[in-house]
Amino acid sequence: MKKVVLVRHGESFANVYNVISEDVDKYPLTQRGVEQTLFTGEQLKDLKFDGIICSPLLRTRQTAKTLADITGLTVKEDERVREAGLGPYNGFKVDDIPKLSREDIGMETWESILTRMRAAIDDYDGCYIVVSHALPIRALTASFLGLDEAGSFGIDIKPASMTAVNVEDGKVLTIGTLLLTEKVKGMLRDC
């Protein structure tokens, strides 16, 4: 990819229930999540992209469809931008997960998440919107900033937020924003 705008899905019922889930057909967007996504779509509608790539999970598919309706772009699902593998803790409340490393509790490792996200953006030519989840977006963003997992804990990827990266230059343009500035839009316009 030349440039990418990583969009986290809008608020879903998993967020409301404080549950982590990699289930494909559970936890749709809330009404608030739909409204958040509409706002994000308005930020992106006048920029030129080659398409939208999304995770196969319902909340990301719904977000991507709304963005496609606003931008006129087509959507392609790509398993590599899916939610992190949650192992035995899929469907658990966040507060019930042991405070140990992902690897120690049988979840997908940081390195695995980063490898598949990098592979996904490396396989597409042009400029894309990628609709994914907080942890995969944080991992990819951290890699462009030269941060490891521990160093990335301060990166906050809010629902329906946008993280823009000039992939060719290896430069992060914005992280977790809800509003694209004219300066950032200008940096994205040459796609």
C-alpha positions as CSV (number, residue, x, y, z in Angstrom):
1,M,0.0,0.0,0.0
2,K,1.0,3.6,-0.6
3,K,-1.2,5.0,2.2
4,V,-3.8,3.6,4.6
5,V,-6.4,4.9,6.9
6,L,-7.0,2.3,9.6
7,V,-10.5,2.6,11.0
8,R,-11.7,0.9,14.1
9,H,-15.3,-0.4,13.9
10,G,-17.9,1.8,15.5
11,E,-19.2,1.0,19.0
12,S,-20.6,-2.5,19.2
13,F,-22.5,-4.4,21.8
14,A,-19.3,-6.1,22.7
15,N,-18.0,-2.7,23.8
16,V,-21.2,-2.0,25.7
17,Y,-21.0,-5.4,27.5
18,N,-17.2,-5.0,28.1
19,V,-16.7,-8.4,26.3
20,I,-13.8,-9.4,24.1
21,S,-15.0,-11.4,21.1
22,E,-13.7,-12.8,17.8
23,D,-17.0,-14.3,16.9
24,V,-17.9,-13.6,13.3
25,D,-21.6,-13.0,13.6
26,K,-22.1,-11.7,17.1
27,Y,-22.1,-8.2,18.6
28,P,-23.4,-5.8,15.9
29,L,-22.9,-2.1,16.0
30,T,-25.1,-0.1,18.5
31,Q,-27.0,2.9,17.3
32,R,-24.2,5.1,18.6
33,G,-21.7,2.9,16.6
34,V,-23.7,3.6,13.5
35,E,-23.7,7.3,14.1
36,Q,-20.0,7.2,14.9
37,T,-19.4,5.4,11.6
38,L,-21.5,7.9,9.6
39,F,-19.3,10.7,11.1
40,T,-16.1,8.9,10.1
41,G,-17.5,8.3,6.6
42,E,-18.1,12.1,6.2
43,Q,-14.4,12.6,7.1
44,L,-13.3,10.2,4.3
45,K,-15.8,10.9,1.5
46,D,-13.9,13.5,-0.4
47,L,-10.6,11.6,-0.4
48,K,-9.5,9.2,-3.1
49,F,-9.1,5.6,-2.1
50,D,-8.8,2.4,-4.1
51,G,-11.2,0.4,-1.9
52,I,-12.1,-0.7,1.6
53,I,-10.6,-3.8,3.2
54,C,-12.3,-5.2,6.3
55,S,-12.2,-7.9,8.9
56,P,-14.8,-10.6,8.5
57,L,-16.5,-9.8,11.9
58,L,-20.0,-8.4,11.9
59,R,-19.1,-5.1,13.5
60,T,-16.4,-4.4,11.0
61,R,-18.5,-5.5,8.0
62,Q,-21.2,-3.2,9.2
63,T,-18.7,-0.3,9.6
64,A,-17.2,-1.0,6.1
65,K,-20.6,-1.1,4.4
66,T,-21.6,2.2,5.9
67,L,-18.3,3.7,4.8
68,A,-18.8,2.2,1.3
69,D,-22.2,3.7,1.1
70,I,-20.8,7.1,1.8
71,T,-17.6,6.9,-0.3
72,G,-18.8,4.8,-3.2
73,L,-16.0,2.3,-2.7
74,T,-16.1,-1.5,-2.8
75,V,-15.4,-3.6,0.2
76,K,-13.2,-6.7,0.3
77,E,-13.0,-8.9,3.4
78,D,-9.5,-10.0,4.4
79,E,-9.0,-12.5,7.3
80,R,-5.6,-11.0,8.0
81,V,-7.1,-7.8,9.5
82,R,-9.5,-9.7,11.8
83,E,-9.6,-9.3,15.6
84,A,-6.8,-10.8,17.6
85,G,-7.1,-14.5,18.4
86,L,-8.5,-14.7,21.9
87,G,-8.0,-18.4,22.6
88,P,-9.9,-19.7,25.6
89,Y,-11.0,-16.1,26.6
90,N,-13.2,-15.4,23.6
91,G,-16.5,-14.1,25.0
92,F,-15.1,-13.2,28.4
93,K,-15.6,-9.9,30.2
94,V,-12.4,-7.9,30.1
95,D,-12.3,-7.8,33.9
96,D,-12.3,-11.6,34.1
97,I,-9.1,-12.1,32.0
98,P,-5.9,-12.9,33.9
99,K,-3.4,-10.1,34.0
100,L,-0.7,-12.2,32.2
101,S,0.9,-11.9,28.8
102,R,-1.2,-12.8,25.8
103,E,1.1,-15.8,25.1
104,D,0.8,-17.1,28.7
105,I,-3.0,-17.3,28.5
106,G,-3.2,-18.8,25.0
107,M,-4.1,-15.8,23.0
108,E,-2.6,-14.8,19.6
109,T,0.8,-13.2,20.2
110,W,1.6,-9.6,19.4
111,E,4.1,-10.8,16.8
112,S,1.5,-12.9,15.0
113,I,-1.0,-10.0,14.9
114,L,1.7,-7.6,13.6
115,T,2.9,-10.2,10.9
116,R,-0.5,-10.7,9.4
117,M,-1.4,-7.0,9.5
118,R,1.9,-6.1,7.7
119,A,1.3,-8.9,5.2
120,A,-2.2,-7.5,4.5
121,I,-1.0,-3.9,3.8
122,D,2.0,-5.2,1.8
123,D,-0.3,-7.2,-0.6
124,Y,-2.4,-4.2,-1.8
125,D,-1.2,-1.5,-4.2
126,G,-2.6,2.0,-3.8
127,C,-4.5,3.7,-1.0
128,Y,-7.1,1.9,1.1
129,I,-9.3,2.2,4.1
130,V,-8.8,-0.8,6.4
131,V,-11.6,-1.5,8.9
132,S,-10.2,-3.5,11.8
133,H,-10.1,-3.7,15.6
134,A,-8.2,-1.8,18.3
135,L,-5.4,-4.3,19.0
136,P,-4.4,-5.0,15.4
137,I,-4.5,-1.3,14.5
138,R,-2.4,-0.5,17.6
139,A,0.1,-3.2,16.7
140,L,0.5,-2.0,13.1
141,T,0.7,1.7,14.2
142,A,3.3,0.8,16.9
143,S,5.4,-1.0,14.3
144,F,5.6,2.2,12.2
145,L,6.6,4.1,15.4
146,G,9.3,1.6,16.3
147,L,7.4,0.6,19.5
148,D,7.0,-2.9,20.9
149,E,3.8,-4.1,22.7
150,A,4.7,-2.6,26.1
151,G,5.7,0.7,24.5
152,S,2.4,0.9,22.7
153,F,0.1,0.7,25.7
154,G,-0.6,4.5,25.6
155,I,-2.0,4.3,22.0
156,D,-5.8,4.6,22.3
157,I,-7.8,3.4,19.3
158,K,-11.3,4.6,20.0
159,P,-14.4,3.2,18.2
160,A,-14.7,4.6,14.6
161,S,-11.4,6.4,15.0
162,M,-8.9,6.9,12.1
163,T,-5.2,6.2,12.1
164,A,-3.5,7.4,8.9
165,V,-0.2,6.1,7.8
166,N,1.9,7.0,4.8
167,V,3.2,3.4,4.2
168,E,5.7,4.3,1.5
169,D,7.5,6.8,3.8
170,G,6.9,4.8,7.0
171,K,5.3,7.8,8.6
172,V,2.3,7.9,10.9
173,L,0.1,10.9,10.0
174,T,-2.5,10.6,12.8
175,I,-3.4,8.2,15.6
176,G,-6.9,7.3,16.8
177,T,-8.5,10.6,15.6
178,L,-12.2,11.2,15.2
179,L,-11.6,14.3,13.0
180,L,-9.2,14.5,10.1
181,T,-7.5,17.9,9.9
182,E,-7.1,19.7,6.6
183,K,-3.3,19.1,6.9
184,V,-3.8,15.3,7.2
185,K,-6.4,15.3,4.4
186,G,-3.9,17.2,2.3
187,M,-1.3,14.4,3.0
188,L,-3.9,11.8,1.9
189,R,-5.1,13.5,-1.2
190,D,-2.3,12.5,-3.5
191,C,-3.4,8.8,-3.6
